[in-house]
Amino acid sequence: MADEANRTAFIELQDRMIETTSKFKQVQNRIRTKEGEKKRAFLTLEELRQVLDDTNTYKSIGMRRHLLSHRNALAHYG
């Protein structure tokens, strides 16, 4: 009887550990993704800082490009 209770408790703990490990890996992947996004954003900002103030900037959306703004209007983001 006690062995069956211990076995059941062990199985429940093992299931929770597997679930927690899976969630932990998902969080690690999200962190890795966000770090990559942060690095790309930083590099983009560094490139935009080198652009002249009166230069139009564009963002590619699909197969089209859209005018974002003049470089000096983007200054408040950096």
C-alpha positions in Angstrom: 0.0 0.0 0.0 2.7 2.4 1.0 4.8 1.3 -2.0 1.9 2.1 -4.3 1.5 5.6 -2.8 5.2 6.3 -3.2 5.1 5.0 -6.8 2.2 7.3 -7.6 3.9 10.3 -5.9 7.1 9.6 -7.8 5.3 9.4 -11.1 3.5 12.7 -10.4 6.8 14.4 -9.6 8.4 12.9 -12.7 5.5 14.2 -14.9 5.9 17.7 -13.3 9.6 17.7 -13.8 9.2 16.8 -17.5 6.6 19.6 -17.9 8.8 22.1 -16.1 11.8 21.1 -18.1 9.8 21.6 -21.3 8.6 25.0 -20.2 12.2 26.0 -19.3 13.4 25.0 -22.7 10.7 27.1 -24.3 11.7 30.1 -22.2 15.3 29.6 -23.1 14.4 29.6 -26.8 12.4 32.8 -26.3 15.3 34.5 -24.6 17.6 33.4 -27.4 15.2 34.8 -30.0 14.8 38.1 -28.1 18.5 38.5 -27.8 18.9 38.1 -31.6 16.1 40.6 -32.2 17.8 43.0 -29.8 21.1 42.6 -31.5 19.5 43.2 -35.0 17.7 46.3 -33.6 21.0 47.7 -32.2 22.8 47.1 -35.4 20.0 48.8 -37.4 20.1 51.7 -35.0 23.8 52.0 -35.5 23.4 52.0 -39.3 20.6 54.7 -39.0 22.9 56.9 -37.0 25.3 57.0 -39.9 22.6 58.2 -42.3 22.4 61.9 -43.2 19.6 63.9 -41.6 17.8 64.7 -44.8 17.8 61.1 -46.0 14.5 59.2 -46.4 14.4 55.8 -44.7 12.3 52.9 -45.9 11.2 49.7 -44.5 10.7 46.6 -46.6 7.3 45.0 -46.1 6.9 41.9 -48.2 7.8 42.9 -51.8 7.2 46.6 -51.2 9.1 49.4 -49.5 7.3 52.0 -47.4 8.7 55.4 -46.5 9.2 55.6 -42.7 10.5 59.2 -42.2 13.4 61.5 -42.6 16.4 60.5 -40.5 16.1 63.5 -38.2 12.5 62.4 -37.2 14.0 59.1 -36.0 16.4 60.8 -33.7 14.1 60.5 -30.7 14.3 56.7 -30.8 18.0 56.6 -30.2 
